Amino acid sequence: MSFVFENRPRVYDDIIEAVDYYFTINPSLAVDFLDRIEEAKTKILNTPEGFEVKRPHIRTVLLKQFDYHIYYTIDGFQIIILAILHAQSGQEKIDEI
């Protein structure tokens, strides 16, 4: 089974916000953050149903090295990334998804 990713519009804002923050600390952290997103997406592709269910049909995977979660759902052959949120703010913002 071959899956494809689709990002909800807010995902880009989530990424930009985090990258901007990490860039102010150290530019290499911003690059590392983007690399960890790609690694997590590979994990999701390998086992899309293998991660924690936060809500009915919404799964989450924690980024390695960073305290951020990718929230996603599976719809047929699509993996829809709903948001990428910091662990502390994620519970509050999950209702907005």
C-alpha positions as CSV (number, residue, x, y, z in Angstrom):
1,M,0.0,0.0,0.0
2,S,1.4,3.3,-1.0
3,F,0.5,6.4,1.0
4,V,0.8,10.1,0.1
5,F,1.0,13.0,2.5
6,E,-1.4,16.0,2.4
7,N,-0.8,19.0,4.8
8,R,-3.6,21.1,6.1
9,P,-2.9,24.8,5.7
10,R,-2.1,25.4,9.4
11,V,0.8,22.9,9.2
12,Y,2.9,25.4,7.3
13,D,2.2,28.1,9.9
14,D,3.2,25.6,12.7
15,I,6.4,24.8,11.0
16,I,7.3,28.4,10.3
17,E,6.6,29.4,13.9
18,A,8.9,26.6,15.3
19,V,11.6,27.2,12.7
20,D,11.7,30.9,13.5
21,Y,11.9,30.2,17.2
22,Y,14.8,27.7,16.8
23,F,16.6,29.9,14.3
24,T,16.8,32.6,16.9
25,I,18.5,30.2,19.3
26,N,20.8,28.6,16.7
27,P,20.3,28.2,12.9
28,S,21.4,24.6,13.0
29,L,18.5,23.8,15.4
30,A,16.1,25.1,12.8
31,V,17.6,22.7,10.2
32,D,17.5,19.9,12.7
33,F,13.9,20.5,13.4
34,L,13.0,20.2,9.7
35,D,15.1,17.0,9.5
36,R,13.2,15.5,12.4
37,I,9.9,16.2,10.7
38,E,11.1,14.3,7.6
39,E,12.3,11.4,9.8
40,A,8.9,11.3,11.6
41,K,7.1,11.3,8.2
42,T,9.2,8.3,7.1
43,K,8.2,6.5,10.3
44,I,4.5,7.3,9.7
45,L,4.8,6.0,6.1
46,N,6.3,2.7,7.4
47,T,3.6,2.1,10.1
48,P,0.8,4.6,9.7
49,E,-1.4,2.9,12.2
50,G,1.4,2.3,14.7
51,F,1.2,5.5,16.7
52,E,-0.8,6.7,19.6
53,V,-4.5,7.7,19.0
54,K,-5.2,11.0,20.7
55,R,-8.8,11.3,19.5
56,P,-10.9,9.1,17.3
57,H,-9.0,8.8,14.0
58,I,-6.3,11.3,15.1
59,R,-2.9,9.9,15.7
60,T,0.3,11.5,16.9
61,V,4.0,10.9,16.7
62,L,6.6,12.7,18.8
63,L,9.6,14.2,17.0
64,K,13.0,12.9,18.0
65,Q,15.0,15.6,19.8
66,F,12.2,18.1,19.9
67,D,9.1,18.3,22.1
68,Y,6.7,18.5,19.1
69,H,4.0,16.2,17.9
70,I,2.8,15.6,14.4
71,Y,-1.0,15.1,14.5
72,Y,-2.4,13.2,11.5
73,T,-5.2,11.1,10.3
74,I,-5.5,8.4,7.6
75,D,-8.0,8.6,4.9
76,G,-7.7,5.8,2.4
77,F,-4.3,6.1,0.9
78,Q,-3.7,9.7,2.2
79,I,-2.0,10.6,5.4
80,I,-3.3,14.0,6.3
81,I,-1.1,16.0,8.6
82,L,-3.4,18.2,10.6
83,A,-0.9,20.1,12.8
84,I,2.6,20.1,14.2
85,L,2.4,21.3,17.8
86,H,4.5,21.7,20.8
87,A,3.7,19.1,23.5
88,Q,2.6,21.8,26.0
89,S,0.4,23.8,23.8
90,G,-0.8,20.8,21.7
91,Q,-3.6,19.8,24.1
92,E,-5.1,23.3,24.0
93,K,-4.7,23.6,20.3
94,I,-5.9,20.1,19.4
95,D,-9.5,21.4,19.7
96,E,-8.8,23.7,16.8
97,I,-7.9,20.9,14.5
